Amino acid sequence: MANEMSRIAERLFNPKDKKPYIFNGKPLQNLKDLKDYLVAFKEEEAFWVASWLEYLGDKELARRIRHRPHDFKDIIIGRYRELKPYSSLYGGKEPLLKKP
């Protein structure tokens, strides 16, 4: 299970040879960018976001979003928190939630 989570985390946090999701002229490169810019998205864009996440390599996340598009922001944040510890981008050193 941990190996699969690591593979998915790498695909979403450090996508190789994948095009960014362009939203309002801003290129979103990975799951972190998407999470950081999530406030700007509307529910109508949930299916586009799901397709991009599937393109990056997370079919499970895309399926969840398509099943419950009205909850897509919470689903993305939950997946971000779930995968972040498995990403080499952070090396396991950055806390999941930053303290103020």
DAJO-V422539 format. One record per residue. N is the residue number from 0. OMEGA is omega as a letter, one per 40 degrees, with the letter a starting at -180 (* if undefined). Layout:
# DAJO-V422539
n:N omega:OMEGA
n:N omega:OMEGA
This chain:
# DAJO-V422539
n:0 omega:a
n:1 omega:i
n:2 omega:i
n:3 omega:i
n:4 omega:i
n:5 omega:i
n:6 omega:i
n:7 omega:i
n:8 omega:i
n:9 omega:i
n:10 omega:a
n:11 omega:a
n:12 omega:a
n:13 omega:a
n:14 omega:i
n:15 omega:i
n:16 omega:i
n:17 omega:i
n:18 omega:i
n:19 omega:i
n:20 omega:a
n:21 omega:a
n:22 omega:a
n:23 omega:i
n:24 omega:a
n:25 omega:i
n:26 omega:i
n:27 omega:a
n:28 omega:a
n:29 omega:a
n:30 omega:i
n:31 omega:i
n:32 omega:i
n:33 omega:i
n:34 omega:a
n:35 omega:a
n:36 omega:a
n:37 omega:a
n:38 omega:a
n:39 omega:a
n:40 omega:i
n:41 omega:a
n:42 omega:a
n:43 omega:a
n:44 omega:a
n:45 omega:a
n:46 omega:i
n:47 omega:i
n:48 omega:i
n:49 omega:i
n:50 omega:i
n:51 omega:i
n:52 omega:i
n:53 omega:i
n:54 omega:i
n:55 omega:i
n:56 omega:i
n:57 omega:a
n:58 omega:a
n:59 omega:i
n:60 omega:i
n:61 omega:i
n:62 omega:i
n:63 omega:a
n:64 omega:i
n:65 omega:i
n:66 omega:a
n:67 omega:a
n:68 omega:i
n:69 omega:i
n:70 omega:a
n:71 omega:i
n:72 omega:i
n:73 omega:i
n:74 omega:i
n:75 omega:i
n:76 omega:i
n:77 omega:i
n:78 omega:i
n:79 omega:a
n:80 omega:a
n:81 omega:a
n:82 omega:a
n:83 omega:i
n:84 omega:a
n:85 omega:a
n:86 omega:i
n:87 omega:i
n:88 omega:a
n:89 omega:i
n:90 omega:i
n:91 omega:a
n:92 omega:a
n:93 omega:i
n:94 omega:a
n:95 omega:i
n:96 omega:a
n:97 omega:i
n:98 omega:a
n:99 omega:*
